[in-house]
Amino acid sequence: MKKNEVRQFRTALREMVRELGMLSRKSSGTMLSPLQSHILIELNSKPSGATELAAKLCVDKASMSRTLRSLIEMGYLTKKHDDQDGRASTLMLSDSGKQLLYTLEGNADKFIEEALFSSSDEEIQEFLEVITRFSCSLRNARWQREVGVIFRPIEARDNAVIAEIIRNSFRENKIDHLEGVSLNDPVLENLSEAYNHPRTGYWVAEANGKVVGGAGLAPLYGEEGICEMQKFFFSSHVKGMGIGRRMIAFIIAQATALKYEFCYLETLEELKNAVRLYEIFGFRHISERLGNTGHHDCSIYMIRSL
């Protein structure tokens, strides 16, 4: 994205925070701070410890401890100590805390209802879907930042690791018996050299300093102006962190920078999650195979204009 587009997003989000009253103690009809309000809401759903709450609400432990202490002193929370671990305790709402939360929830519900009153049913559903998806994107970005995700060109030292990730993916999806797939490519053990050619590249993803997956692109043999996205595979332990989504966007950007007109890929029906991601990023299904990939067991063909 361009910097001005990023700034537009930030401006819109700041306006939303302000209009939701997140900068004011009075917006909820109580004198609670936004963090205090969120703590009451979370504990109403599930009594928790301070560490769990800090992680859930994305705040540091020191701030959480201070805020919990203030809520206990005001009588809105009670603490139950663990008999087996004297240092551990579970926090829950007191009767007065439940009553305060009832007031808070009622005011918040009324405000949102008023905000949505002038919107159609279709708009309301669209708002919910967009906010939910973007919240997920923000959460994934935070997780990726916490584990230090980076993309970099593959090096010789990565060959064995990425080859094993690819093999494991085929095993886990129970498709390692197939022959005409990338698992059996003769270059699998030496990708750093295989992708060391003009308008070609393979990039690995690192998390916590360890390679967790990768993807590449290369000219599609026999097709002018078309590249193929290849060997898009990730370790199962990073599933749900959005790294695969980020890699697809990255490969599309690389293909565009290399002046390709289209990006093509082949995949398998068994890899339904990957197929859904390709569709989200604008790849459309086509009925016939393009070029000569050698992957005759692949039955899904997709292409995207760049």
N, C-alpha and C positions, 0 to 999 in steps of 0.2 A: 504493500500500500504506500501511497505517497504521503509525505509528512502532513500536508494540509488535510488529507482524509482522516489521518489518525487524530489530529487536533479536533476535527469536527466530532468524532466519536467522544473524545474526552469532554468536550464542551457539553454535548448532549447528556452525558452521564452526570456531570456536575450539576446541571439543571435539574435532573431527576432527583439527585440526592437532596438538593435544596428544597424542591417542591414536596418531597416526602417528609420534610421536616427533620431530616437526620442531623441538622446542625442546631436544633433547638430542643430544649428539655420540655417545652410546653406542648409540642405538637401532638403527643399521645393523650393529652388530657391529664397527665401526671407530671410530677417533677423528676421523673427518671431520665437518666441519660440514655442515648441510643444503645450503648453496650448493656446497661442494666436492663433495659427492656428486652433485648435479645436473650439475655440470660434467663429471664423469667419464662419466655416463650419456649426455649429449649428444655428447661427443667420440667416444664409442664408436660412435655412430650415424653421425656425420659430422665429420671434422676441420674446424675452423673457426678464424676469427680472433677476437680479443677483442671487437671491436665487434659482430660477428654474435652471439656468445654472450651479450653483455650484453642485446641486444634480445630474444633468444630466451627468456632467463631473467628478463626484466623487472627488471634491476638497473642501477644507474648504472655508468658506465665506470670510475670510480675504485675502487669496491668490486670490480668484476670484475678490474681490473689487480692489485690487492693479493692477491686470492685465487688468481689464476693464478700469480703470482710464488711464493706459498707452495707450491703444488702442484709447480711446477718445481723449487724448492729441495729438496723431499722426494723428488724423483726419479720422480714419478708422471706427469709430462707431458714431452714433448719439443717443441721449437719448430723449424719449418722456415722459413727466411727466403725471401722472394720475390726472385729474382735481378734482376727488372726494377724492383722497388720496394723499396728497402732498409728502408723503414719498415714494410712489411707483412710479416706472418708467419702461418703456419698452425700451430695447436696440435693435437697428437694424443697418444694414450695411449702411455706407455712400456710395456715388458713388465711392470714391477712395478705400473704403473697398471692394466693389464688384469687382473692377478692380484687386486689389491685390489677392483676392480669385481666380479670373479667372487664374492668373498666377500660384498660388499655386496648384490649382486642375490640371492644365495642366501638370505641372512637376510631380506631384504625379501619375497621370494616365500613363504618359510615362514610369516612373520607374517601376510601377507594370506590365505594358504591357511587358516591356523588361524582367522582372523576370519570367513571365509566358510563354514567347515565346518558351522556350525549353521544355515545358510540353505538354502532350497530352490533348485532350478535356476531357477524362475521369479523368485524374489527376487533371485538373483544377476544375472540378466539385467536386471531392473528397476533395481537399483543402478547397473549400468554405464551404462544409458541415461540415467538421471537425472543422474549425475555428469558424463557427457559433455556433455549439453545445458547444464547449469549452468556448466560450464567455458567453453563457447562464449559464454554470456551474460556471464560475467565478462570474457572477452577483448574482446567487443564494447563493453562498458561502458568498459573501459580505453581502447580505440581512440577512442571517442566523446569521452571526457574529454580525451585528448591533442590532438584537433583542435577542441575547444571547441564541441561540438554544442549548439545551442539551438533551441527552437521559439518562434516569435513570430507574432502576427497579420500578415497580409500588408499591405504598404503600396504606394502608387502606384509607388514606385521599383522594386518587385519584379515588376511586371506583365510586362515584356518578358522578363525572365530566366526566370520560371516558364513562360511561354508557350513559350519555346524548348525548355525541358526536356521539356515535354509533346510537342512536335512531334518532338524527337529520339527519344523513347521509341517513338513510333509508327513512325518510320523504322527504328530499330534492330531492332524486332520485325517489320518488313516488313508492317505493317498500316495504313500511311498512305493506302492506296487506299480504305479503307472510308469511307462517307459518314455513316451514322447512329451516330457516336461522338463523344466529347467533343472530339476534335481539331477538329471543324467547328462547335463551339458558337460562336454570334456573340459571346459574352462572353469568349472565350478571351484576348483581348488586354487585357482590362480587369477582371481578377478582383477587384481591390481594391474596386471599386464594386459589382460583381455580388454580393459577399458582405457588403455593408454593410447588413444588414437584421436585424430581430429573429430570434432563435433560429437564426442563420445565422453561419457563420464559415469563413475559410480561413487556414491556418497554414503558414508556410514553415519549412523546416529550414535552419539555417546550419551550415557546417563551415569552420573557419579564416576566418570572417567572410564567406564566400560562400554564396549560396543554392544548395542542392543538391537541393531537392525540396519537396514539400508535399502537403497534402490538405485537403479541406473537408467541410462538412456543411451541409445545408439541409433545410427541410421537404419531404417527398415530396408532390408535388402530387396532391390528391385523396384522400389517406390521413391520417386523423386519428391523431396520436400517433406517427407514423413519420417518421424523418429518413432522408436518403440520404447515404452517404459518397461523396464526389465527387472526381474529378481527383487520385487518389492516384498520383503519379509522382515518380521520383527519377532523378538522373543515374547513368549506368552506372558511373562511377568510384568511387561510394561503395557499390557492391554488395558484400555480404558483411560490412558493418560493423554490421548490426542496426538501422540507423536507420529502415528501413521498419517493422520490428516495433514499434519504439518509437512511431512515428507512429500505427499502428493502435490501440495501447493508449491513446494520447493522445486520438484521436478518439472512441473508445468512452467515455472518461472525460468528455469535453466533452459528448457527447450525453446521458449520464446526468445531468450537472449541469444541462443545459437541460430536463430533465424529459420527455424522449422515452421512449416505452415500447419501441420497436424501432428498430434501425438496419438499413437496406436498402442493397443495392448491386447494380450490374449490371457485368458485365465480359465479357471475350472468352476463348474457348478457347485462343487463342494465348498468353495471359498466364498460363501454368501456374504459375509461381513465385508470382505474386500470389494466385492462387486457393488454393494450398496454405497461404499465410499466413492468408488469411481463414478457412479451415477450422480451422487451429490456434487462432485466436482466437474460435472458437465460432460462426462464421457457418455456417448450414446451407443446403443447396441447396433451392430450391422450383421447381415446374414451370412457374409462370406469372409473367409480369411484373406488378409492382404500379405503380400510379400512371401518370404520363405523363411520362417522362423525355425522350422524343424520340430516344433512342438505339436505334433499331430494329435495328441490326446487332449489338447485344450479345445473346448467346445464353445467358449464364449469369446466373441470378438467385439472390441469397443474402440471408438475413435473420438477425438476431441479436436475442434478447431482452435488454433492458437491466435 
